[in-house]
């Protein structure tokens, strides 16, 4: 399997299949980032598509100073910010609309009980509400580090800021989330047979 850098070089040389492989390799992660940031599936699809379109157009200018993954994430983050500004909407972090317990059970497997699934969903919703209150820089740092596994260095390069700034944003954002989650009512799973 070729590395991202090899695929980029082939793509710059005119090999469209190589760029298609990059899209297949990164599409899911970019969509997930856009969805977690914007909260609507259609908007996330549009941002994901625009991310790869812009990347394709800008590929000849890609110098390889940063990893391809950092570069494509940066494009996606900037597009999400532009979309929110243009739509004058607050960012949303939530679970997909219309997902029911059967879908959740299919995702998690038979090991977890329905009560555990309900509690997990309630907690996920509380995290989503708390994430909405964070400043954009803190929310983005948390999404990139905790949900997408980027390193502090990759996030710093992507956001064009010092490493210490990224660490501070992440620490402050997580501190606010912990405090808000601790202050919210506890999630109590429903137990069959009790009212």
N, C-alpha and C positions, 0 to 999 in steps of 0.2 A: 504494500500500500504506500502510495506517495505521500510525502509530507505536504502541509499547506504551502510551504515556500516553493516546493517543486511544482505544485499545481498552479501557483501564482505565476511562476516563470513561464510555464507552458501557456497559460491563459494570455499573458502579455504577448507571447509569440503568435497568438491567433488561434489557439486550440480551444474551441468553445466547450468541448466535452470536459476539459479540465476545470473550467469555471463552473459547469454544472455539478461536478463532483464537490466543489467547495460549497455550493448552495446546499446540496444534499447533506453535507457534513455539518453545516452550521445553521440551517433553516430552523430546526426545532428550538435551539437555544435562543436564537434571535426572536422568534415568535414568543417564546416564554417570557423573555425580558420585556417585550412590548406589551404583552398581555398583563403582566404583573404591574407594569407602569400605568397603562391606560385603562385596564379593566374591562374592555369591550373587545370581543373576538374579532368583529369586522374591522375595527380600528387597528388592532394588532396585526391582522393580516395585511392591511394596507401599508402599515409602517414596515413590516417585514419585507414585503415586495419592493417597496421604495428603497430600503436599505441595500438590497442586492443590486437593484438597478443603479443606484449611485456608486456602489462599490465597483461594478463592472465598468462604468464610465470613467471612474477615477483610477482604475487599476494601473494604467501606464505610469501614473505618478507615484505609485506605491514603492517606496524606497527600501522597505524591509528593515527599517530602523526599529520598528516595533513588530511584535508577532502579528500575523494576519488576524488572529482571534481578537486581539486588543483593538486593532484597527476597525474591524467590522462591528464590534461592540460600541466603539466610539461613534460610528456613523448612526447606529440604532439609537443610542442614548440621545444624541443631538436631534434626531428626527422626532423622538418622543417629546422632547422639550418643545420643539417647534410646533408640533401638533397641539400640545396642551396650551401653548400661548395663542395659537391661531383659533382654537376652539373656546378659549377662555374657560377651560374646565380644570377642576382639581384632579390630580392623579388619583387613581383608584387601584387598590390592591385587593383582589377578592378571588374567591373560588368561582368556577364557571357557573353561569346562570343555568337554572333548570336541571342541575345535577341532583339526582335523587339517591336515596340510600342504596338502592340496588346497584347503581353505577359505582357508588363508593365501595360497596362490598366487593364488586367484581375487581376493582382496582387493588384493594388491599388483600384480597384472598380470604379464605375461610377462617383464618386464625383469630381474627378480631371479632368481638361481639358487636351487635348493633349498637349497644350502649356506648362502647368505645368509639365507634364510628361517629355517633352523634356528638359525643364530647369533643372529638377531634375537629369536626366541622365547626362547632361553636367556638373553639379556640382559634381556628383559622379565621373566622369572621372577626373575632376580637383583635387579632393581629392586623387584619386588613384595616379596621377602623383606626387603630393606633398608628399604623403606617401613614395614613392620610394626613395626620397632624404634623409629621416631620417636615423640616425644610427639604427642598429638592436635593441638595447635595448629600445630606445624611441618608435619605431614602435611597438614592442611587447607589451610594457606597454599600449599604446593606444588601440591596438586591444583587449587585455584582459580586460581592464577597460571599454572602451566605447562601444565595439561591443559585448562583452561577459558578462559584468556586474560583473566581479570578484571584490572583495574588494582589497584595497591597501595591507592589511595583507596577503591575499591569493596570490597576485602577488609577494610580498616580499618572502614568503615561497617558492613559485615555482621557483623564480629566485635566491634564496639563497643570498639575499642582504637585507640591512636595509630598513625599511619602508620609511625613509626619502629619500633614493636613488630612490625608485619607484616613490614617489611623484615628485621628481626633474625631473626624466626622462619624466614623463607624462606632467608636466608643460612646460618643454623645448620643447618637441615634439609638443604640442598643440600650443605653441607660434610660432614656425616655420611654422606650417600649416596655422595658421591664417594670418601670414605675407605673405606667398606665395599666399594664396587665395585672399588676399586684393590687391596684386600686379598684379594678372592675370586679363585679360579682363573680364568684367562683362558678366554674362549669360543673354542673351536677348531672351525671348521666342518669337517664331514666332506668328504673329497674322494674322488670316485669312483675306484676302482681302488687305493686305499691302505687298509691295514688299521690 
